Amino acid sequence: MTSMMQDGAVEFKFFRPNAASVALVGEFNGWKNDDMPMENLGDGWWSMTLDLSPGEYRFRYLADGHWHTDYAANGVEKSKWGWNSILVVPKQAAVESDEQETRMKVAA
């Protein structure tokens, strides 16, 4: 599942209780299998937070060599390799993040 954080970042969470390793793989990292290992939060949950520019991104989770689709994302799309998850990062999230950063600089 994906969630927009208050600072404009995107949190990816994936539940795979018996996995030894989980990676986030998608357009944002050139579909590299070992580039973005997710953090094991315990109790079967894995997590990663990314700052992404506004736009649409295709992604999947790779757990112990097996691909998994996030059906709770903004959508899914069939490709020749299986079902990709679609994440939509709205422009408003980036604007809010920029505004918050500006407020923090002014307050400092």
N, C-alpha and C positions, 0 to 999 in steps of 0.2 A: 504494500500500500504506500501511497505517497501523500505527503502533507506539506502545505506551504507554511513555513515558519514566519513569525512576526517580523523577522529581519529580512525577509524575502528569499531566504534559502529554502531548498527543497529537502525534506527528510524522506528517505526510502527505508521502509521497514519490511522485513520478510520473515515468515515463520517457517522454520525447518528444524524441528527438535533434534534430529539425529545427525545433522550435517557436521562434518569436520571442518569444512570451509565453504564460504559463500562469497561470490564476487558480483558486483554490479557491472553490467556490460551493455553498452549502447552507443548511439551516435555521438554522444558527448565525449567518448574516449576512443573513438575509432574502432569500436567493437573488439577491443583487446581483452582477452579472457582473464589475464592475470594483473591487469593494471589497477583495479579498484577493489581490493578485498574489503568486505564488510566487517564491521565490528560485532563480535558475539556479545550480546547483552545478557545472556543467560536465559533460562526457561524456554529455549528454542527460538528466541528472537534475535535477528541480525539487523544492523542499522548502518546507514551512511547518510551524511548530510552534504549537499553540494550547493554552491552558488552558480546558478545557470542564468544565462541571458534569456530574455523573453523569446518564446518560440515553441515549436513542437519538437519533441524528441522521442525516438523509438528506443526501447531498452528491454532487457530481460535479466533474470537472475540466473547465475550458474552455480549450482550447489553440488559439490562432489562430482563434477563432470556432467551433470544433467541440467538441461535448460528448463526454466520455469517462467511462465507468463504471469504478470500481475493483472488479474482481471478486475481489480479494484482501482486501476489507474483511470485516466480520462478516456480511455478507449483501447481497443485492440485492433490489430491489422494482420491479416494473413500474408506471410511472405513465403518464398520457396523453401525457407528453413524452419517454418513453423509460425506460431502466433507471437507477434511482437506487441508489447505494451506501448501505449502512447501517453506521454506526459505533455501537458500544455502549461507552459509558464507564461502567465499573463503579463502584459506590459505594466499594469498597475503594481504588481509585486516588485518589479525593479524600481519603479518610481518611489514607492514607499520605502524601500531599502535605501535609496539615495537620499531621500528626505530625512530619514532617521540618522544616517551617517552625518549629514550636514548639521542637524540639531545637536548631535554629540560633539562635533568639532566646535560649534559656537559655545556650547556649555562649558567646554574645557578651558 
